[in-house]
Amino acid sequence: YNSYNFAGAVSGGAFAEALSPRLAEALLWALERLAPTYLLRPTDEVLGCQVVSLWAADTAAGGVLLARCVESAALRLLCWAGESPLALQAARLLRTLARQPYCAAGLQQQPAWSRVLGAHAPGSRALAHVPPKAQRALVEALACAGGAMPGAVAAAGYLHELCAVLSGRFDEVRAAMTGTRGAAMLPAVQTLVVSLSQSARGLSRAVGRLAWSADVPSEARIDLQRTLLGFSAHLAAELAVGLLPAYASTPPVVTALLRVLADCARAHALEGALSAAPLGALCSTCHTSASLYMRNYGPATQGTRQTLEEEARCAQLLALLRAHEHLAVALFDAMTAAAEAGVLPPAGGEDACAAATLLEGFGGSVLPFLSADALALPKLCACFFDALSAVLALARAPGAPPLSEELARAARHSLRHGARHRAEVSRVALEAVYALGAHAAQQEHAPEPVCALVAALQHELLLDLAGSQIHPDSADVAGNALLALVVARPDAWAALVEGIAAGAAEPEALRQLFAQLTSANGVRGSLDRPNRARFRANLALFLAAVRQRPHLAAILRTAEQGAAGAL
């Protein structure tokens, strides 16, 4: 299998004469899937299969297999320059092994692993030929294996050294950019920036997947994870805010920098309470990055569809949306956990300020990019409504600032656009409407922008349902959303019903239909599951009656003209 050793001499393996880069890539691909899944497992997990148990991680044969896997990956990573797909597959194999605690512990005893660590040391150029994606997988592998070091002190020293290497590489990038005028646009410098960005992403992705040794206590693990989160946030700020203005005209570099921010935000969302400390700074970084991006590219308009359909621009907007979504989730979890513990965040506290910064950045710097043309792209549309749902959830977190009128207005139009979309997007948008209505129903005195938003959504959702504008697969979610809106503001619903009935040819018949919708079949002002089911049954009968009477359906559709001034 190992056709060349590290000295470059041909070995006597069975595939020595036939092994090519593509064949080696296929073998590494197979090892990545077979070794940790079926072979390198603890003995107690493979009992009952005699063949597989021969290669268990804690057996002699398992140790040999692990050594061969590491040697094969390291050999292709370090010695086969110019083979980018092969280097990427080798790094992925190392990452897969490092994620498994029973394999990560044995990596430290492998000479080939020591060679990889030496190649990644400060001042080494042994990995200069490795492509950026492989750098990301390699740094993730190196970080994941750090937790398997024997003892908390050794693990802390290992991970701090890895962070120091990345910090040194950022200093090298800054020095290269300031060396001569226009140096930032040199291909070699751009490659350094993209490689460092991918390495930073690998570090963020490793935070929640460190293969901890049993010798590292839980308190030390939390401290180390917080340290990595803090360094990831610092590196994301240095890259996104510090380098984004210099590469405004270079889409691949801009995409790489914004993806650093998205992966860092994702790590904070996944780690929950561990991310409390750096959230404020990371929200400021996200806001600043979005502002810089908007300043350089300008808002998306109806005339820029061809630009938006370019892969780079779409990827950049996806990264910004995902960063806001993950940070909104992290802040919501942190503020909700604090409230459940009896500690209500103060109005001017760190979490409240971070939430205000994030809401301001989303409404002022992200939403202007997203026109109807932009939302015609399926992936971008789905990501946008995921982010919008998370932002609306954050606005109802304990201690969070209320929605501004501008953001509420934008949310109204966006939610209606999503409700009329294909089934997947429609369900996400309607679930956000339901959550908004449920939150408003729990408040005795909801903020004025929220009340106006609920009233406008009542009207528009009713019109869309009556006019068959909602996808049939989203009918159940639409019913739940309408019930939540009705329960949240029964006074607005009563005024809406009376306004529609007043202009009908048969006002009493229409009033009776509306009364049956909200009272028949035992429906009451509650959002529990049985009541939602009864309301959906009433809604089906109501819509069938409305659609059988063209003049009533016409009234509901023409009443849409009055919704313009609702918000």
Disulfide bonds with the S-S distance in Angstrom:
none
